[in-house]
Amino acid sequence: MKSTRLYFILILAFGISSCASKRSTVLQSPTNKKDVHRSIENTRTSSGTSSSGLNYISQYKDIAIAEMNQYGIPASIKLAQALLESGSGNSYLAREANNHFGIKCGGVWSGKSVTRPDDKVDDCFRVYDNPEQSFRDHSQFLLRKRYEKLFLLDKNDYRGWARGLKDAGYATNPRYPDLLIDLIERYQLYKYDRAEASYVAKEQREEKVEEIIQEKAVQEPQVQTEQIKNAVAMIIHEVKASETLFSISTKYRISVEQLKQLNGLSSDNLSIGQLLVISK
């Protein structure tokens, strides 16, 4: 009788142990849907990208590639500049004027314009009918004589292009090249520089660019150095960990409401790496 009872107890203990083991396996299983979803969210957060940035790239990458194919400007550079200058498409100029690069009117602009406070209270900025026109005008803006050395670089040399833009006077921010390079590497924009199915031959592209440069050099008057430096001045803030709209607004001495209006924000939620327009 005792041996029978002992045998029964051993079987019961084994069954409980087996069930506990299975339960533990289920709880730790990496295929659990909630755990997988949570893991994906953590990956997105740790990558330093934002949903607004990813959406912007998805919307405009084909335009950037088409411009690269025609003019030889790396798609990665154009997308990074657009992200930075427009605050991922949230700036006033991008939303209301289709101006994604913050390009000012200049002496040769005869199209529509809008005045916004920047270096001056009433600085004049170009207005486009659609974003495509803004991307095209940006390409032609870079065909000025002062940027011609950039076109001698390999189109995959986005670091050289980023530094060359600063050296040529495109922006006054000393960290401008670093900001572009960081965006390109964080969002892997360099992969779009390889999309060259319809890319024209290098010799043909160089000839075309040289022709356009010569043509624009004749048409455009000389621009003063100070005007060049301030042509696309803009303040962009990249959100860091633990920062809030209030702390950022305090830093730049503007109200939270102004900050939300400038960036088209409907809530106070921010994500690490998000680009916020501070002025313009």
N, C-alpha and C positions, 0 to 999 in steps of 0.2 A: 504493500500500500504506500509506504514511504517512498519507494523507488518510483512508483507511478506518479505520485504527487510532485517529486523532484523533476521528473521528465517533463510534466506539464508546465511547471514554472520556467524551466529552461526554454521551452518552445515559446511561451508568452513573452519572455524577456527578449528573445531573438527577434520576434515580430515587432515589438515596440522599437527596438534598436534599428531595424530595417526601415520602418516608417519614418523615424526621425532622420535617418540618413537621406531618404528620398525627399523629405520636406526641406532639408538643408540644401539639397541639390537644386530644387526648384527655386528657392529664395535667392541662391547665388548665380542662377543661370543667366548668362549674358544675353540670352535670346528673349528674356522677358521684355515685352513691348514698352512698358513704362521706363524700364532701365535704359533701353536702347534710345528712346526718345530723349531722356534726360542726358545721356551721353552725347548725343548729337548737338543738343543745345549748348553743352559745355564746350564742345569743340568749336562751335561758332563763336562763342564768347572769347575763347582763348586765342582765336585767330586774329583778333583785333579788327575785323571788318564789321561793317554795319549794314543793316538791311537796306537802308536808303542808298548807300554806296553801291551795293550789289545790284539793286534795281536800276540805278542810273547807268551803270556799265552795260547791263543787259539791253537797255533801251537805245544806247548810242554807240555801241562798239562797231556795228556795221558801218555807220557813217564814218567813224574814225579810220576804219580799215580802207574804205573807199577813198578817203582823202590821202591816206598813205600811198595807195596804189597810184594815184595821179600825181602827187607832189613829192613823195619821198619822205614825208615827216612821219616818224614812228608812231603807230597807233597808240602805243603805250604812253608816249609823251603827251599826245593830244588828249587822251582820256584822263591822264593824271592832272594836266593843267585845267581841264574842264571841271573835274571833281573839286579841285582846290579853289579855283576862281569862282565857281558857282555854289560852293557849299553843297555838293551833290545835287545840284539843281534847285536848291531851296532859296537862293538869294533873290532879292527883289528883281534885279536885272534879268535873271534867268526866267523867273516866273512871269514878269510883266512885259519884258522887252525882248525875250528870246535871246538875250545876250549872255552866253555861257562862259565868256572869257574876259568880261569886264573891260572890253576895248572902248576907249574914248573916241569922240568924234574925229578929232584931228582936222588939219586944214583942208583935206581933200574929200571929206565925207559930205555927201549931198542928200543922203537919205533921211528918214525919220530919226528923231532923237528924243532923249529925255534927260532932264537935269536931276542930279542927285548930289548930296553932299559927300565930298571925298577929300581931295587935297584942298578944294575950295568949296564954298557953300553951294555953288551952282555949276558944278562940273558937268560937262556934256558927254553923254554916252550914246552909243549907236543903238538903234532899235531895228530888229529884224522881223520879217514876216513869219519865220519859222526857225527852229533850231538848226536845220540844215544850212541855212544861210549864214548863221553864226559860225559854224564849223568851217565853212568854205572861206569866210572872210578872215578867220584866224589863220588858215593856210596861206592866204595871200598876204596877210600881215607879216608873216615870217619870211616872205620872199623879198623883203627889203635888203638892201646892200649889206647892212650891218650884221645880218644873220647868215650870209652866204657861206661862211666857213663851216657852219653846222652841216651843210649838205655834202661836205667832203667826208663826213663821218659815216661809218657803217650804220645802216638803219637799225641794227640790233644793239648798237652802243647807246642804250638809253641813259647811262650814267654820263657819258660824254655830252649828250644832248642837254641833259639837265644842267650841267655845269656851264655849258656853252651859252645857254639862254641867259643865265645870270651874268656871265662875263660880257655879253652883248648889250646888257642894260634892260632886259625885259622886265625884271623886278628889282626892287630895292631891298627886299628882305634878304639878309645874308644867309638865312637858312633855306632859301627857296629851293636850291638843288636837292638838299636833304629831304625836304618835304615831298618833292616829286618822286625821288628814288624810293622813299618809304612807301608811298602809295602804290607805286608800280610793283614793288616786291610783296607788299602785304596782300594786294588783290591779284597778284600774278598777271599783271597787264602785259608783261613781256611776251606772253603766249600769242597775243594778237599781232605781234610784229612778224610772226611766221606765216600769217595768212596771206600768202602772196600768189594765189592761183592766177590772178589777172595782173600781176605786177609787171610793169613795162620793163624792158631791158635797161640796165644801169646807164648805158651810154645815152639812150634816148631820153631817159628821165633827166639826166644832167643837162642835156641840151635844152629840154623844155623849160627847166627851172631857170637856166641862164637867160633864155629868151624873155621869160616873164620878168626876171629881175631887171634886165636892161630896159624893158618897156616901162616898168613902174618907176625906175630911176629917172626916166625922162619926164614922166607925168607928175611925179610928186615933188613938191618943193622941199628944200632943206628944212629939217626940224631941229629946233634947238635941243641941246643935250639934256637940259632940265625937263623939257617936255617929254623926251624919250623915257627918262627914268621914272616919270610919274604916269606913263601911259596906261598902265594897268595896275596901279597901286591898289592894294586891298588888304584888309585885316581878316585872317581866318584863324580860328582857334580849334585845336584838336583836343577833344575831350579825353581827360586822363582819369584814372581810377579815383573814385571817391568824390569827384567834382560834381557839382550840382548847378542848375541854372542860376541859383542865387549867388553862389561863390564866383561863377564866371561873370555874372553881371556886375558884381562888386569890383572884380578885378579890372574891368574895362569901363567902369563908371557909367553904365547904362542900366535901365530898368529891366526887370525880368520880362515884362510885357513887350518892350522893344525887341529884346532878344528873341522872343517867341514869334513876333511878327516878322522879323527879318528872315527867320528860318522856316516859316510856315509850320510851326509846332502847335499842336492842339493839346499837348499834355506836358508835364514837367519831366517826363522820362527821357534819359539820355543813355547812350551806349558808348563804351570805350572805343576810341578811334573815330567817333562821329565828328564831322567837320561842321563848325558853326560859323556863319557869317557874322562878323562883329560890326562892320561898317559897309556902306554902299547900298 
